[in-house]
Amino acid sequence: MTSPRLKIIPLGGLSEIGKNMMVVEYGNDIIIIDVGLMFPEEEMLGIDLVIPDISYLLERRERIRGIIITHGHEDHIGALPYLLPQLDVPVYSTKLTRGLISVKLKERKALSGAKLKLIPPGGTIVLGKFKIEFFPVCHSIPDAVGLIINTPIGTIIHSGDFKLDYTPVCGKPTDLSRLAQLGSQGVLLLLADSTYAELPGYTPSEMVVGETLDHIMADAPGRGIITTFSSLVSRIQQVIDAAAKHQRRVFIVGRSMSDIVRMALDLGYLNASDGILGRIDELRGMPHNKIVLITTGSQGEPTSALVRIANRDHRQVHLVRGDTVVISATPIPGNEAVVNRTVDDLFKQGARVLYSKVAPVHVHGHASQEELKLLLNLVKPRFFVPIHGEYRHLSLHAKLAQSIGIPQDNTFVLEDGDILELSPNSGKITGKVTSGNVYVDGLSVGDIGSVVLRDRKMLSRDGIVMVIIAINRQTGKLIGRPDIISRGFVDITESRDMIEESRDLVARTLDHGRTRPAEWGFINTKVRDTLYKFYYEQTKRRPMILPFMVKV
């Protein structure tokens, strides 16, 4: 009898930045690593968030032993509020990560019934045939871990998001000695973060940012407004430390930032001496050179505090000359234009704006090429799968693995939905499962599909024309001329002649002395075809055409 094979199935995070989700399956046991979201791309009109498609897991729900979360960033925990109620399995994570998950679930009212289990770095759990050990890694958030997964056919190492920072602000450095120990014992498979596989050299230490913030606090003539991710706890700590040194008080602006700071203080991941954190209503009357504000909005999110300040739309904070705004984050790919617009608006109001292109105010949390090579050399895996990144990042990471001696045949560049099957000595991609994007739009999850997005795209491009046709209920004959209403297609006042001509055209098309009423389907198609042709000839545009029939 053949023993079951080990299956590795990414449901998100490969060939894209965000919505990380990896399935590991052996026999009757399935574990899930990370459940992230992705921010929408420009063409996803009106979409708030993108989460993974879990059809494959819903069909095998009874075999899922648990969800393991490597750290508390949105692209690793953000889809939990939407997907956890459907899966109803325990979630294992470190203390700060669990705190961040609770904040997320509470926002969506999905906390009740969630089974959130605490595992410290260095701790282990057994889920079915898998024994999983959490090992500390350094990332831009405390309590980040990588995973050592013992399976019946060998050891898998999942790096999580990591970098090699030997002087981290919070948390521990990446545990290289444990990885070297595993490497000497033999590792079947390494899954490693590829986000910055394009960058040569090493990622700078967080200490660099601490020094920059210190100089800014010392030199800024007015208020310092520091913007970062709300989950970037180490950066918030650096701001608090620099403010304390220069006798400034710190005010937190924005709901998500306030919730997370409160939770991190309660759990002991943030330290603030008495009196340094102020309430927003204490701002009035304070000297500007004694104030530091920490806000959300580093990605130009429309409802965030920084964007509202930039648009002169914030209730409590208004920019004044002398303010120094620091954007301590790099734009997520695809967000650059929105972030640039926010920076422009801040400059227009007379603020001094510092961002990563003009000052060392941010270092990213991912390993660059030399660190990736070091990890590969320490672990010496038999098989290698690059994870977390666009296809080019994965390809470049695979090339790095080959440069240090991992055979090309043992390196697999996967995409979402691919099934990689491994035995102790061989691996191959054996098929594909359903994967892709599920769109969150307002309160609806998954109701918006590609058809709706295509319609939105069409409406945004060429607009809409509505044709209202009044028909006699008895005779089926047209009553008067049809009415035509247009939105986003042409200016009705300037194109009145064309609209009038199209009304006559519809009337002629429908009024051809027939004795019995025509089928609505026939009328509908006829009107659309006629107007499509007419409007395209006149304008070279293709508006969406919606005929309506009123029986009188």
Backbone torsions as a table, in degrees:
resi	resn	phi	psi	omega
1	MET	NA	131.7	-178.7
2	THR	-79.6	140.8	178.7
3	SER	-77.2	153.0	-179.4
4	PRO	-62.3	153.6	177.1
5	ARG	-94.0	158.2	176.2
6	LEU	-86.3	127.8	-179.8
7	LYS	-111.5	135.4	175.0
8	ILE	-116.8	118.8	-176.0
9	ILE	-131.3	105.4	175.3
10	PRO	-76.6	130.7	175.3
11	LEU	-105.6	-2.7	177.9
12	GLY	-174.1	156.8	174.1
13	GLY	97.2	-6.3	178.3
14	LEU	-112.3	129.0	-171.4
15	SER	72.3	23.2	176.8
16	GLU	-163.8	160.4	175.2
17	ILE	-103.2	113.7	179.7
18	GLY	116.3	-178.2	-175.4
19	LYS	39.4	49.7	-178.8
20	ASN	-68.3	130.7	177.5
21	MET	-161.9	121.9	-176.6
22	MET	-126.3	134.7	178.5
23	VAL	-109.2	131.4	174.3
24	VAL	-118.6	127.9	-171.4
25	GLU	-133.7	134.8	174.3
26	TYR	-144.4	119.2	-178.8
27	GLY	57.6	-121.8	-177.8
28	ASN	-94.2	7.9	-174.6
29	ASP	-113.3	133.1	177.3
30	ILE	-127.7	133.3	167.9
31	ILE	-121.9	151.0	-178.8
32	ILE	-116.5	131.6	177.2
33	ILE	-109.6	114.7	177.0
34	ASP	69.4	145.2	179.9
35	VAL	-140.4	80.9	-169.7
36	GLY	-100.5	170.3	174.1
37	LEU	-117.8	171.3	177.9
38	MET	-132.1	146.2	175.2
39	PHE	-79.3	148.0	-174.5
40	PRO	-67.8	151.7	174.2
41	GLU	-84.7	168.4	-174.0
42	GLU	-55.3	-37.3	-174.6
43	GLU	-81.1	-3.6	178.6
44	MET	-87.4	75.9	-169.0
45	LEU	-65.5	126.2	175.4
46	GLY	78.6	-2.0	-178.4
47	ILE	-82.2	137.3	-179.7
48	ASP	-87.4	-46.5	-175.2
49	LEU	-147.2	158.9	176.4
50	VAL	-122.9	131.2	-179.7
51	ILE	-126.6	163.4	-176.5
52	PRO	-71.4	155.4	173.9
53	ASP	-86.1	120.8	-175.2
54	ILE	-110.9	26.1	180.0
55	SER	-51.6	-42.7	-177.8
56	TYR	-58.1	-40.9	-177.5
57	LEU	-75.6	-36.1	-178.4
58	LEU	-62.6	-33.4	178.6
59	GLU	-72.6	-16.4	-175.8
60	ARG	-124.7	30.3	-172.1
61	ARG	-53.4	-40.4	-174.1
62	GLU	-70.3	-12.0	-179.7
63	ARG	-96.2	-4.7	-177.3
64	ILE	-79.8	123.0	-176.8
65	ARG	-93.1	-19.3	179.1
66	GLY	166.1	165.7	176.3
67	ILE	-112.0	132.2	179.0
68	ILE	-114.4	128.8	-177.8
69	ILE	-111.1	128.2	-176.0
70	THR	-80.0	-34.5	177.0
71	HIS	-166.9	174.5	-166.3
72	GLY	-94.5	24.4	176.6
73	HIS	-80.4	154.6	-177.4
74	GLU	-53.6	-38.1	-175.8
75	ASP	-75.8	3.9	176.5
76	HIS	-124.3	-22.5	179.7
77	ILE	-122.6	-10.8	-166.7
78	GLY	-62.8	-23.9	-178.5
79	ALA	-90.8	-5.6	-178.4
80	LEU	-55.0	-45.3	-178.4
81	PRO	-58.6	-27.5	-177.7
82	TYR	-90.2	-34.6	-171.4
83	LEU	-101.1	-27.4	-177.3
84	LEU	-61.4	-43.1	178.7
85	PRO	-58.7	-29.6	179.5
86	GLN	-76.8	-30.9	-175.2
87	LEU	-93.9	-35.0	177.6
88	ASP	48.9	58.1	176.5
89	VAL	-128.7	161.4	180.0
90	PRO	-66.4	150.0	178.2
91	VAL	-116.8	125.1	-177.1
92	TYR	-107.9	129.8	179.7
93	SER	-161.0	173.5	176.3
94	THR	-80.1	176.5	-169.3
95	LYS	-63.9	-50.7	-178.7
96	LEU	-65.8	-40.5	179.3
97	THR	-59.6	-42.7	179.3
98	ARG	-62.4	-39.7	177.6
99	GLY	-60.7	-43.5	-179.9
100	LEU	-66.8	-38.2	177.9
101	ILE	-63.6	-42.2	179.7
102	SER	-60.3	-42.6	179.0
103	VAL	-60.0	-44.8	179.9
104	LYS	-62.5	-47.9	-177.1
105	LEU	-65.3	-36.5	-179.5
106	LYS	-64.9	-40.6	178.8
107	GLU	-55.8	-39.7	-176.9
108	ARG	-96.4	10.3	-178.3
109	LYS	54.6	41.1	-178.2
110	ALA	-117.8	16.7	-173.5
111	LEU	-79.5	-34.8	-174.8
112	SER	-65.6	133.1	179.1
113	GLY	87.4	-11.2	179.6
114	ALA	-72.9	134.2	-179.8
115	LYS	-100.4	94.5	-176.4
116	LEU	-101.6	111.7	-173.7
117	LYS	-104.3	139.9	-175.3
118	LEU	-98.2	126.9	174.4
119	ILE	-128.0	123.5	179.7
120	PRO	-77.0	157.2	171.9
121	PRO	-55.2	133.3	-175.1
122	GLY	93.6	-13.7	-179.9
123	GLY	-79.7	162.6	178.7
124	THR	-130.6	155.5	173.0
125	ILE	-139.0	155.1	175.0
126	VAL	-115.1	123.1	178.1
127	LEU	-125.0	103.7	-177.2
128	GLY	60.0	-127.2	-178.4
129	LYS	-83.2	-1.1	-176.0
130	PHE	-102.1	133.9	169.8
131	LYS	-112.2	122.4	-171.7
132	ILE	-117.6	129.6	177.1
133	GLU	-114.8	134.1	175.8
134	PHE	-88.6	125.9	172.9
135	PHE	-119.3	141.6	-174.7
136	PRO	-66.0	137.5	169.8
137	VAL	-128.4	154.1	177.2
138	CYS	-91.7	129.9	177.9
139	HIS	-145.2	-169.6	-177.4
140	SER	-88.4	24.1	179.0
141	ILE	-150.4	139.4	178.3
142	PRO	-65.9	164.8	174.8
143	ASP	63.9	24.3	174.8
144	ALA	-80.9	142.8	-179.9
145	VAL	-134.3	156.9	164.5
146	GLY	-104.4	172.4	-175.1
147	LEU	-123.8	136.7	170.3
148	ILE	-109.5	112.9	-174.9
149	ILE	-111.1	111.4	175.7
150	ASN	-85.6	121.8	179.7
151	THR	-118.4	165.9	-179.9
152	PRO	-59.3	-18.3	-178.0
153	ILE	-112.4	5.2	178.4
154	GLY	147.3	178.9	-174.7
155	THR	-97.7	134.1	172.9
156	ILE	-108.1	137.5	170.0
157	ILE	-114.2	127.3	175.9
158	HIS	-112.5	117.9	-170.8
159	SER	-73.0	-17.9	-165.9
160	GLY	60.7	-167.7	171.7
161	ASP	-81.9	129.9	-176.7
162	PHE	-150.3	162.6	166.5
163	LYS	-149.1	170.7	179.8
164	LEU	-108.3	89.0	178.6
165	ASP	-111.1	116.3	-175.6
166	TYR	-86.2	-6.9	176.6
167	THR	-128.4	62.5	-176.7
168	PRO	-70.4	152.9	-179.4
169	VAL	-73.8	-48.5	178.0
170	CYS	-126.5	154.0	173.0
171	GLY	80.8	-173.1	-172.9
172	LYS	-106.3	157.1	172.2
173	PRO	-68.3	162.8	176.8
174	THR	-60.4	133.8	-173.9
175	ASP	-79.1	82.4	-176.3
176	LEU	-69.8	-31.7	-176.9
177	SER	-66.5	-38.3	177.9
178	ARG	-65.1	-38.8	179.5
179	LEU	-67.4	-39.6	179.4
180	ALA	-64.6	-39.7	179.1
181	GLN	-60.7	-45.6	178.9
182	LEU	-64.2	-41.3	-180.0
183	GLY	-57.7	-38.6	-178.8
184	SER	-73.0	-23.5	179.0
185	GLN	-85.4	-19.5	-180.0
186	GLY	106.0	122.2	-179.5
187	VAL	-119.0	129.0	-178.9
188	LEU	-71.3	-48.4	-171.3
189	LEU	-144.3	135.7	171.3
190	LEU	-114.1	128.4	172.0
191	LEU	-109.8	115.1	-173.3
192	ALA	-130.1	143.4	-178.5
193	ASP	-56.9	127.5	-176.0
194	SER	-114.3	6.9	-168.9
195	THR	-51.5	-40.4	-178.2
196	TYR	-115.3	35.3	179.8
197	ALA	-66.1	-13.0	178.5
198	GLU	-79.6	-22.6	-170.3
199	LEU	-86.1	123.5	175.9
200	PRO	-71.3	164.7	172.9
201	GLY	78.2	-148.9	-175.5
202	TYR	-119.3	151.3	174.1
203	THR	-77.3	131.7	-179.5
204	PRO	-64.3	160.4	-180.0
205	SER	-77.7	154.1	175.1
206	GLU	-58.3	-24.1	-178.8
207	MET	-56.2	-33.1	-178.8
208	VAL	-58.2	-43.0	-178.1
209	VAL	-67.9	-39.4	178.9
210	GLY	-56.8	-43.4	179.9
211	GLU	-64.9	-42.7	179.9
212	THR	-61.8	-45.9	-178.8
213	LEU	-61.6	-37.7	179.3
214	ASP	-60.6	-46.8	178.6
215	HIS	-62.7	-41.0	-177.6
216	ILE	-62.5	-45.7	-179.2
217	MET	-62.5	-36.3	-178.4
218	ALA	-70.3	-38.1	-169.3
219	ASP	-98.3	-20.8	-173.4
220	ALA	-64.4	125.0	-177.5
221	PRO	-72.5	-26.4	-178.0
222	GLY	-122.1	-143.9	-177.5
223	ARG	-73.6	149.0	169.9
224	GLY	-102.4	126.9	177.1
225	ILE	-116.2	108.8	-174.4
226	ILE	-105.3	125.2	-178.3
227	THR	-114.3	130.6	177.5
228	THR	-154.0	179.3	174.8
229	PHE	-66.5	141.3	-179.4
230	SER	-65.5	-24.6	-178.9
231	SER	-88.4	-0.7	-178.5
232	LEU	-82.8	70.7	-171.3
233	VAL	-60.1	-38.1	-178.4
234	SER	-63.6	-36.4	179.1
235	ARG	-69.0	-39.4	178.5
236	ILE	-62.2	-40.2	177.9
237	GLN	-62.2	-41.3	179.6
238	GLN	-62.6	-38.7	179.5
239	VAL	-65.7	-44.4	-179.4
240	ILE	-61.7	-43.6	-179.1
241	ASP	-62.3	-46.0	-178.5
242	ALA	-66.5	-38.0	179.7
243	ALA	-64.1	-43.0	-178.9
244	ALA	-61.8	-40.8	-178.2
245	LYS	-62.0	-34.4	-175.6
246	HIS	-107.5	26.2	176.3
247	GLN	49.9	44.3	173.4
248	ARG	-108.6	150.3	175.0
249	ARG	-97.2	150.7	-173.9
250	VAL	-110.6	131.6	178.0
251	PHE	-121.6	131.3	-179.0
252	ILE	-95.6	127.0	-178.3
253	VAL	-118.6	130.3	178.7
254	GLY	110.3	135.3	-172.4
255	ARG	-64.8	-47.6	-175.5
256	SER	-66.0	-37.6	178.2
257	MET	-64.0	-44.2	-179.1
258	SER	-62.3	-45.1	-178.9
259	ASP	-59.1	-45.0	-175.1
260	ILE	-72.5	-39.3	178.8
261	VAL	-63.0	-42.5	179.1
262	ARG	-60.1	-46.1	-178.6
263	MET	-64.9	-41.8	-178.2
264	ALA	-68.5	-33.8	175.8
265	LEU	-66.7	-45.2	-179.8
266	ASP	-59.0	-39.9	-175.8
267	LEU	-86.7	-3.7	176.9
268	GLY	85.1	15.3	178.3
269	TYR	-89.4	-13.3	173.4
270	LEU	-122.5	139.2	176.4
271	ASN	-120.1	125.5	177.7
272	ALA	-136.3	125.5	-179.6
273	SER	-68.2	158.0	-176.1
274	ASP	-53.9	136.7	173.1
275	GLY	82.8	-6.3	-177.9
276	ILE	-79.1	-33.8	178.7
277	LEU	-89.5	127.3	-177.8
278	GLY	-112.1	162.7	173.3
279	ARG	-86.4	147.7	-173.1
280	ILE	-60.0	-29.1	-178.7
281	ASP	-75.1	-5.9	177.1
282	GLU	-87.5	-5.5	-176.0
283	LEU	-60.4	-39.1	-172.5
284	ARG	-59.8	131.1	175.2
285	GLY	86.0	-7.5	179.5
286	MET	-80.3	143.7	175.7
287	PRO	-61.0	136.2	-175.1
288	HIS	-61.9	-31.0	-177.6
289	ASN	-80.6	10.0	176.2
290	LYS	-116.0	14.5	-173.2
291	ILE	-120.3	136.7	167.7
292	VAL	-129.5	129.4	175.3
293	LEU	-108.2	137.0	172.6
294	ILE	-112.3	125.0	-175.0
295	THR	-130.5	164.7	169.8
296	THR	-88.8	172.1	174.2
297	GLY	117.5	12.9	-176.8
298	SER	-66.3	-15.5	178.6
299	GLN	-105.9	12.8	178.7
300	GLY	70.1	26.0	-179.9
301	GLU	-63.4	130.7	-170.1
302	PRO	-57.1	-32.9	-175.5
303	THR	-96.0	3.3	-174.3
304	SER	-76.3	161.4	-176.3
305	ALA	-59.3	-46.4	-175.1
306	LEU	-63.0	-41.2	-178.2
307	VAL	-67.4	-37.8	177.9
308	ARG	-66.8	-36.8	176.9
309	ILE	-65.3	-44.2	-179.3
310	ALA	-62.4	-31.7	-179.0
311	ASN	-91.1	9.8	-176.8
312	ARG	57.6	38.4	-170.9
313	ASP	-122.0	10.5	-176.7
314	HIS	-95.3	136.8	-175.3
315	ARG	-64.5	-42.8	-170.1
316	GLN	-104.3	-20.5	-173.8
317	VAL	-120.8	123.7	177.0
318	HIS	-125.1	133.7	-178.9
319	LEU	-68.5	143.5	172.1
320	VAL	-132.2	158.6	178.1
321	ARG	-59.2	140.7	-177.6
322	GLY	101.8	-14.8	175.7
323	ASP	-71.2	140.8	174.1
324	THR	-112.9	119.4	179.5
325	VAL	-104.2	127.5	179.7
326	VAL	-115.2	120.3	176.6
327	ILE	-99.1	99.9	-172.0
328	SER	-97.2	66.6	178.5
329	ALA	-171.3	157.0	172.4
330	THR	-103.2	147.9	-179.5
331	PRO	-62.8	137.1	171.8
332	ILE	-63.9	139.6	179.3
333	PRO	-49.8	130.7	-178.2
334	GLY	101.3	-19.2	-178.0
335	ASN	-98.8	0.0	-170.9
336	GLU	-56.3	-44.5	-174.7
337	ALA	-63.2	-41.7	-178.4
338	VAL	-66.5	-41.6	-179.8
339	VAL	-65.7	-42.5	179.5
340	ASN	-60.4	-39.0	-180.0
341	ARG	-63.4	-42.0	179.2
342	THR	-62.7	-43.9	179.8
343	VAL	-60.4	-43.7	178.5
344	ASP	-58.9	-45.4	-178.4
345	ASP	-62.7	-35.3	178.8
346	LEU	-68.6	-42.5	177.5
347	PHE	-60.6	-41.2	-177.8
348	LYS	-59.9	-28.3	-179.1
349	GLN	-89.6	8.4	173.1
350	GLY	88.9	10.0	179.5
351	ALA	-81.3	154.8	169.1
352	ARG	-90.3	125.8	-175.7
353	VAL	-117.2	126.7	177.4
354	LEU	-115.3	129.7	178.4
355	TYR	-142.5	176.2	-165.8
356	SER	-62.7	-21.3	-179.9
357	LYS	-75.6	-24.1	-174.3
358	VAL	-112.6	-11.2	-179.9
359	ALA	-158.2	151.4	-179.5
360	PRO	-77.1	67.4	-175.8
361	VAL	-98.9	0.7	179.0
362	HIS	-152.4	139.1	164.9
363	VAL	-123.9	142.6	-176.4
364	HIS	-81.4	168.3	-171.4
365	GLY	-101.0	21.5	-173.5
366	HIS	-122.8	151.7	-178.6
367	ALA	-70.4	140.3	171.7
368	SER	-92.2	-176.4	-168.4
369	GLN	-56.0	-44.4	-176.1
370	GLU	-66.0	-35.3	177.8
371	GLU	-69.6	-37.7	178.3
372	LEU	-64.4	-40.0	178.6
373	LYS	-65.4	-38.3	179.1
374	LEU	-62.6	-44.8	178.9
375	LEU	-59.8	-46.5	-179.3
376	LEU	-61.2	-40.6	179.9
377	ASN	-67.3	-36.5	-179.8
378	LEU	-70.7	-43.0	-171.7
379	VAL	-83.3	-33.2	-179.6
380	LYS	45.0	58.3	-175.4
381	PRO	-74.3	155.5	173.5
382	ARG	-72.4	-43.9	178.9
383	PHE	-119.0	149.7	-178.6
384	PHE	-134.9	132.1	175.2
385	VAL	-127.7	113.0	174.5
386	PRO	-71.9	137.4	-179.9
387	ILE	-128.8	171.6	177.3
388	HIS	58.3	85.9	174.5
389	GLY	162.0	165.5	173.2
390	GLU	-66.4	166.7	-174.9
391	TYR	-59.3	-36.6	-178.8
392	ARG	-65.1	-37.3	178.8
393	HIS	-63.9	-43.1	-178.6
394	LEU	-63.6	-43.4	-178.7
395	SER	-63.4	-44.1	-179.3
396	LEU	-65.8	-37.2	178.9
397	HIS	-66.0	-39.0	177.3
398	ALA	-62.1	-39.8	178.1
399	LYS	-63.3	-39.5	177.7
400	LEU	-60.4	-41.8	-179.1
401	ALA	-63.0	-40.7	179.9
402	GLN	-67.9	-32.7	-179.0
403	SER	-66.7	-24.8	178.8
404	ILE	-99.1	12.0	169.4
405	GLY	105.0	7.3	175.1
406	ILE	-83.6	124.2	-175.1
407	PRO	-59.6	145.8	-179.6
408	GLN	-57.9	-36.9	-178.7
409	ASP	-66.4	-19.2	-179.2
410	ASN	-99.9	7.4	-180.0
411	THR	-111.4	125.4	-175.6
412	PHE	-120.6	117.0	173.6
413	VAL	-93.0	105.6	-174.9
414	LEU	-97.3	162.0	168.7
415	GLU	-122.3	164.8	-179.2
416	ASP	-52.1	133.6	176.9
417	GLY	94.2	-16.3	178.9
418	ASP	-65.8	144.0	174.5
419	ILE	-106.4	114.9	174.2
420	LEU	-100.2	122.0	178.9
421	GLU	-108.0	130.5	-177.5
422	LEU	-120.7	138.9	164.7
423	SER	-116.3	176.2	-176.2
424	PRO	-57.0	-26.5	-174.3
425	ASN	-121.0	-4.7	-177.1
426	SER	-144.6	156.0	177.5
427	GLY	-145.4	141.6	173.0
428	LYS	-155.2	154.3	177.5
429	ILE	-82.7	119.0	-170.2
430	THR	-108.4	-3.6	-179.5
431	GLY	168.4	-165.1	-176.3
432	LYS	-142.5	141.8	174.5
433	VAL	-110.6	167.3	178.4
434	THR	-63.1	127.7	175.0
435	SER	-150.1	173.8	178.7
436	GLY	143.2	-161.2	-173.6
437	ASN	-99.9	137.1	166.7
438	VAL	-114.0	128.4	-173.2
439	TYR	-96.3	136.0	174.1
440	VAL	-105.9	121.0	-178.3
441	ASP	-132.4	106.0	-176.0
442	GLY	63.1	-124.2	-178.5
443	LEU	-90.8	-10.7	-175.5
444	SER	-90.7	136.0	179.3
445	VAL	-119.1	115.7	174.3
446	GLY	83.1	-2.3	179.1
447	ASP	-79.0	-22.7	-176.0
448	ILE	-92.7	118.0	-179.9
449	GLY	-113.0	-168.6	-175.7
450	SER	-66.0	-27.3	-179.4
451	VAL	-65.9	-45.7	-179.8
452	VAL	-63.4	-42.3	-179.9
453	LEU	-64.4	-37.4	179.0
454	ARG	-64.0	-41.7	178.2
455	ASP	-62.3	-42.2	-180.0
456	ARG	-63.0	-39.1	-179.5
457	LYS	-64.0	-43.7	-178.5
458	MET	-64.0	-44.5	179.1
459	LEU	-61.6	-39.6	-176.9
460	SER	-71.5	-23.2	-176.5
461	ARG	-87.7	-53.1	-171.6
462	ASP	-122.3	1.7	175.6
463	GLY	80.1	-165.8	-173.1
464	ILE	-138.4	144.7	174.7
465	VAL	-126.4	124.8	177.1
466	MET	-107.2	132.6	-178.3
467	VAL	-114.8	118.0	-178.3
468	ILE	-105.3	116.9	-174.1
469	ILE	-112.1	119.8	177.5
470	ALA	-95.3	128.6	-175.8
471	ILE	-128.7	137.8	178.3
472	ASN	-68.0	124.4	-175.7
473	ARG	-58.5	-38.5	-176.5
474	GLN	-77.6	-51.2	-169.4
475	THR	-91.7	-18.8	-176.3
476	GLY	76.5	7.4	-179.4
477	LYS	-85.7	154.4	177.8
478	LEU	-69.8	136.6	175.3
479	ILE	-106.2	114.0	178.6
480	GLY	66.7	-168.9	179.3
481	ARG	-91.7	148.3	177.9
482	PRO	-63.4	152.1	172.7
483	ASP	-92.7	142.7	177.6
484	ILE	-126.8	125.5	178.6
485	ILE	-118.4	134.5	-179.5
486	SER	-128.1	143.8	175.2
487	ARG	-133.5	125.8	175.7
488	GLY	72.2	13.4	180.0
489	PHE	-107.4	-63.3	176.4
490	VAL	-140.1	162.2	173.4
491	ASP	-78.9	113.9	-172.7
492	ILE	-57.8	-38.8	-176.7
493	THR	-65.3	-37.7	-177.6
494	GLU	-81.8	-25.0	-176.1
495	SER	-112.4	30.6	-175.4
496	ARG	-57.6	-40.0	-176.8
497	ASP	-62.0	-43.2	-178.3
498	MET	-65.3	-40.5	-179.6
499	ILE	-64.9	-43.1	179.0
500	GLU	-60.6	-43.9	-179.7
501	GLU	-62.4	-38.5	-179.1
502	SER	-70.0	-29.2	176.4
503	ARG	-65.4	-44.3	178.5
504	ASP	-62.3	-40.4	-177.8
505	LEU	-61.2	-45.0	179.2
506	VAL	-64.0	-42.3	179.8
507	ALA	-60.0	-45.7	179.9
508	ARG	-63.3	-40.3	-177.2
509	THR	-62.3	-37.9	-172.5
510	LEU	-92.1	-23.1	-172.7
511	ASP	-99.6	83.0	179.5
512	HIS	-126.5	49.0	168.3
513	GLY	57.1	25.5	178.8
514	ARG	-74.1	151.1	-174.1
515	THR	-88.1	-28.5	-179.7
516	ARG	-118.4	157.8	-176.9
517	PRO	-61.3	139.4	177.2
518	ALA	-79.6	157.1	175.3
519	GLU	-65.1	141.6	179.3
520	TRP	-61.2	-39.1	179.8
521	GLY	-57.7	-39.9	-179.6
522	PHE	-66.8	-46.5	-179.1
523	ILE	-60.9	-47.0	-178.4
524	ASN	-54.3	-53.6	-177.7
525	THR	-63.3	-43.0	-177.1
526	LYS	-61.0	-47.0	-178.1
527	VAL	-63.0	-44.9	-177.8
528	ARG	-63.1	-46.8	-178.2
529	ASP	-61.1	-44.2	-177.4
530	THR	-62.2	-47.4	-176.0
531	LEU	-72.0	-37.8	176.4
532	TYR	-52.9	-50.2	-175.7
533	LYS	-63.4	-47.5	-176.7
534	PHE	-62.3	-49.5	-177.1
535	TYR	-66.8	-35.1	-179.7
536	TYR	-67.2	-40.2	178.0
537	GLU	-62.3	-39.6	-175.4
538	GLN	-78.0	-37.0	-168.4
539	THR	-125.8	-11.8	-172.3
540	LYS	59.3	28.2	175.2
541	ARG	-121.1	158.2	-179.4
542	ARG	-124.3	81.7	178.9
543	PRO	-70.2	160.8	173.1
544	MET	-76.5	132.6	-176.8
545	ILE	-114.6	123.5	-178.4
546	LEU	-121.8	103.6	174.9
547	PRO	-80.1	140.6	173.7
548	PHE	-124.0	138.2	178.5
549	MET	-110.2	133.0	175.1
550	VAL	-116.8	121.8	178.3
551	LYS	-92.0	128.5	-175.2
552	VAL	-116.7	NA	NA
